[in-house]
Amino acid sequence: MQRLQLTEIRIAGFGGQGVILSAIVIGKAASILEGGFATMTQSFGPEARGGACSAQVVIDSKPVLYPYVTNPDILIVMSQEAYTKFGPELKPGGVLIVEQDLVKITGMSQAGRVYSAPATRLAEELGKRMILNIVMVGFTAAVTNILQKESLREAVASSVPPSFRELNLKAFDRGYEYGVQALQTTPETGVDENTVKVYDGV
Amino acid sequence: MQRLQLTEIRIAGFGGQGVILSAIVIGKAASILEGGFATMTQSFGPEARGGACSAQVVIDSKPVLYPYVTNPDILIVMSQEAYTKFGPELKPGGVLIVEQDLVKITGMSQAGRVYSAPATRLAEELGKRMILNIVMVGFTAAVTNILQKESLREAVASSVPPSFRELNLKAFDRGYEYGVQALQTTPETGVDENTVKVYDGV
């Protein structure tokens, strides 16, 4: 995947995990710091009543004409429900990124690569569970090349209140670091049709 | 405007005013509490580099097929820049809602109704400037009938961290109260082609 080519991303989990903020960070990084364009769309409907939360991000080098994501190139999931619902929509060969302690992966034959990080646990180690979303963004920065690390990091800094900036940057860095380790132990591409490779621990 | 008919809303201001949260609250109110559907879309592009922030919300009784807003029925603006940029896009006969101390209205002939509230000042009186966005949502609830007051109020409660819930509900109530007063002193409809009626104080 080349930088700032049309890339469709879905981020999904449950309310309170900061799904929307992580989507905003990715969109902002594309537009403000890399000169591209992005849209972030959140749909509300009956499913929202159960507490599910999901956001769609489309990034491109030109204005985004169609902001709905049907088959994401990258799917980031932070709840089992989100995995069950959106997993089948992942584009064949796409990248699946999951919160390791919250999502149990069952056969996901179309994923080209699968990465998992214990983002909630890492966030708790940093002192605040609610920054798991930014841990996931840092992790995503490391295991994909959709955007430059520094763009995403600066977008984090400019998207949170000043008093939480340092903590969120730590979360980003921790997620990134974990992602770099994951890359060293996970095959880059190629899973058998019925095999899933999951990185599940340092 | 009947409840949960297709309604397009744009909310615009600058970063830090909570534009996105106010858009989320409106979308959530439509879907979770009134059984409808909504989308909230944020676009990122060159304009975002200047600190401008805008969100598009579409609410309907059925799933939203096209989430982009071109000519909003309701335009909520919280900065002069946003007013200059998006004012001309308001649907003829639409409702323009402005932050009174931040937006100076110049000829806006196509607006059916114009309402203004000193949301920043009201928020400061409640102790926290950053809740001006929720003051604006409460004000909007009073001067339009897009959604039921209680739906919006509950959406506020479920969209902010528990520790800020009470303050945000106060902000909503204060905005709503101000809006009710505005309605009593502003004509409901009908402005001459070159006249703008602005409610600008209790």
Interface residues (C-beta under 8 A of the other chain):
Chain A: G15 I20 I24 G27 K28 A30 S31 I32 G35 F37 A38 T39 M40 T41 Q42 S43 F44 G45 P46 A48 R49 P63 V64 P67 Y68 S158
Chain B: G15 I20 I24 G27 K28 A30 S31 I32 G35 F37 A38 T39 M40 T41 Q42 S43 F44 G45 P46 A48 R49 P63 V64 P67 Y68 S158
